[in-house]
Amino acid sequence: MAIKSNLFEFWVFGIKQAYACLFGGFLLTVMIVTKYWYPFDSLHRYDFIFLAAIAFQVFLLISRLGTFRECLVIVLFHVVATVMELFKTSDAIGSWSYPEAYVFGIGNVPLFTGFMYSAVGSYIARAWRIFEFRYEAYPMKSLTVVLVVLIYLNFFTHHFIWDFRWVLLATTCVLFFRTQESC
């Protein structure tokens, strides 16, 4: 009987994970399918991905598969990601580039790229709601905010000064060492 119960719990966990990944799964599917088959001559592929991501988010809201708060998380991640992409793809930094044409973009950045980061934010927000996470021994919120700001700053500053990612990783481990999910 325990095996049956464990298998059922595993199945439910998988369903909840799939539900949390709706936006990311959709975006990844669109990106992969359009890479190998894209039938629209009058609309650039990157622009199609951007419009498809917006349409899917609207669908999630209308169908109530997503919440307004999750939509706000996606917008926030999209804005932050676009700023990061503008920096990384700038001529001065040139970490990477996007080779295809687009209309919906800023500088060297097609706007669909912010949704790649938003897919992660969407998953986090949805999983947090679905699994109802609660934690014990969570660090002070001010410390976590400082840590997050430093992590994002390092994303930019490591091009000009020493890369602090290992220090930040160690700090994260120390801050969250005692943190555990509460039942």
C-alpha positions as CSV (number, residue, x, y, z in Angstrom):
1,M,0.0,0.0,0.0
2,A,2.9,2.4,0.8
3,I,4.3,1.9,-2.8
4,K,0.9,2.8,-4.3
5,S,0.7,5.9,-2.0
6,N,4.2,7.0,-2.9
7,L,3.6,6.6,-6.6
8,F,0.4,8.6,-6.3
9,E,2.3,11.4,-4.5
10,F,5.0,11.3,-7.1
11,W,2.4,11.6,-9.9
12,V,0.7,14.6,-8.1
13,F,4.1,16.2,-7.7
14,G,4.8,15.8,-11.4
15,I,1.4,17.3,-12.3
16,K,2.0,20.3,-10.0
17,Q,5.5,20.8,-11.6
18,A,4.0,20.6,-15.1
19,Y,1.4,23.2,-14.1
20,A,4.1,25.5,-12.6
21,C,6.0,25.2,-15.9
22,L,3.1,26.2,-18.2
23,F,4.6,29.5,-19.3
24,G,8.2,28.2,-19.6
25,G,7.1,25.0,-21.3
26,F,5.1,27.0,-23.8
27,L,7.9,29.4,-24.5
28,L,10.5,26.7,-24.9
29,T,8.1,24.8,-27.3
30,V,7.6,27.9,-29.4
31,M,11.3,28.6,-29.6
32,I,12.2,25.0,-30.6
33,V,9.4,24.5,-33.1
34,T,10.0,27.9,-34.8
35,K,13.7,27.2,-35.0
36,Y,13.0,24.2,-37.3
37,W,9.7,25.2,-38.9
38,Y,8.6,28.7,-39.3
39,P,6.0,29.4,-42.0
40,F,5.5,33.2,-41.8
41,D,7.4,35.3,-44.3
42,S,5.8,38.5,-43.2
43,L,6.7,38.3,-39.5
44,H,10.2,37.8,-38.1
45,R,10.6,34.7,-35.9
46,Y,11.8,36.7,-32.9
47,D,8.8,39.0,-33.2
48,F,6.5,36.0,-33.4
49,I,7.9,34.5,-30.2
50,F,7.5,37.8,-28.5
51,L,3.8,38.1,-29.6
52,A,3.1,34.4,-28.8
53,A,4.5,34.9,-25.2
54,I,2.2,37.9,-24.7
55,A,-0.8,36.1,-26.1
56,F,-0.1,33.0,-23.9
57,Q,0.1,35.2,-20.8
58,V,-3.2,36.8,-21.7
59,F,-4.7,33.3,-22.2
60,L,-3.4,32.3,-18.8
61,L,-5.1,35.3,-17.2
62,I,-8.4,35.0,-19.0
63,S,-8.6,31.2,-18.4
64,R,-7.6,31.8,-14.7
65,L,-4.7,29.3,-15.1
66,G,-2.5,32.2,-14.1
67,T,-2.9,35.0,-11.6
68,F,-2.4,38.8,-11.9
69,R,0.4,38.6,-9.4
70,E,2.2,35.9,-11.5
71,C,1.7,38.2,-14.5
72,L,3.4,41.0,-12.5
73,V,6.3,38.7,-11.7
74,I,6.7,38.0,-15.4
75,V,6.6,41.7,-16.3
76,L,9.2,42.5,-13.6
77,F,11.5,39.7,-14.7
78,H,11.1,40.8,-18.3
79,V,12.1,44.4,-17.5
80,V,15.1,43.4,-15.5
81,A,16.2,40.8,-18.1
82,T,15.9,43.4,-20.9
83,V,18.2,45.8,-19.0
84,M,20.6,42.9,-18.5
85,E,20.4,41.9,-22.1
86,L,21.0,45.5,-23.3
87,F,24.2,45.6,-21.3
88,K,25.5,42.1,-22.3
89,T,24.7,42.6,-26.0
90,S,26.1,46.1,-26.1
91,D,28.9,46.8,-28.6
92,A,31.2,47.5,-25.6
93,I,30.6,44.2,-23.8
94,G,29.5,41.9,-26.7
95,S,28.9,38.8,-24.6
96,W,26.5,37.4,-27.2
97,S,24.3,38.5,-30.0
98,Y,21.0,37.6,-31.6
99,P,21.5,36.9,-35.3
100,E,18.0,37.0,-36.6
101,A,16.0,40.1,-37.7
102,Y,13.3,41.7,-35.5
103,V,11.1,44.7,-35.2
104,F,10.1,44.4,-31.5
105,G,13.4,45.2,-29.8
106,I,15.6,47.8,-28.2
107,G,19.1,48.2,-29.5
108,N,20.7,44.8,-29.9
109,V,18.0,43.1,-27.9
110,P,14.9,41.4,-29.4
111,L,12.1,41.8,-26.8
112,F,11.3,38.1,-26.7
113,T,14.6,37.5,-24.8
114,G,13.2,39.0,-21.6
115,F,10.5,36.3,-21.6
116,M,13.3,33.6,-21.3
117,Y,14.1,35.1,-17.9
118,S,10.4,35.6,-17.2
119,A,9.8,31.9,-17.7
120,V,12.0,31.3,-14.6
121,G,10.2,34.0,-12.6
122,S,6.9,32.5,-13.7
123,Y,7.9,29.0,-12.5
124,I,9.1,30.4,-9.1
125,A,5.9,32.3,-8.5
126,R,3.6,29.5,-9.6
127,A,5.5,26.8,-7.7
128,W,5.5,29.0,-4.6
129,R,1.7,29.3,-4.8
130,I,1.0,25.7,-5.8
131,F,3.2,24.1,-3.2
132,E,2.5,26.7,-0.5
133,F,6.1,27.0,0.6
134,R,6.8,28.0,4.2
135,Y,10.3,28.2,5.7
136,E,11.9,28.1,9.1
137,A,15.1,30.0,10.0
138,Y,14.8,32.1,6.9
139,P,17.4,34.9,6.9
140,M,16.3,38.5,7.6
141,K,14.6,39.9,4.5
142,S,17.0,42.9,4.4
143,L,20.0,40.5,4.1
144,T,18.4,38.6,1.3
145,V,17.6,41.9,-0.5
146,V,21.2,43.0,-0.2
147,L,22.4,39.6,-1.4
148,V,20.1,39.7,-4.5
149,V,21.2,43.3,-5.3
150,L,24.9,42.2,-5.0
151,I,24.3,39.2,-7.3
152,Y,22.7,41.4,-9.9
153,L,25.4,44.1,-9.6
154,N,28.1,41.4,-10.1
155,F,26.4,40.4,-13.3
156,F,27.4,43.9,-14.6
157,T,30.5,44.7,-12.7
158,H,32.5,41.5,-13.3
159,H,33.4,42.9,-16.7
160,F,35.3,45.7,-15.0
161,I,36.4,44.4,-11.6
162,W,37.0,41.1,-9.9
163,D,34.1,38.5,-10.3
164,F,32.5,38.0,-6.9
165,R,30.2,35.1,-7.8
166,W,32.1,32.6,-5.6
167,V,31.9,34.9,-2.6
168,L,28.2,35.5,-3.3
169,L,27.6,31.7,-3.6
170,A,29.4,31.1,-0.3
171,T,27.4,34.0,1.3
172,T,24.2,32.4,0.0
173,C,25.2,29.0,1.6
174,V,26.0,30.6,4.9
175,L,22.8,32.7,5.0
176,F,20.5,29.8,4.1
177,F,22.3,26.9,5.8
178,R,19.8,26.6,8.6
179,T,16.7,27.4,6.4
180,Q,14.3,24.5,5.9
181,E,10.7,24.1,4.8
182,S,8.3,24.1,7.7
183,C,5.5,21.5,7.7
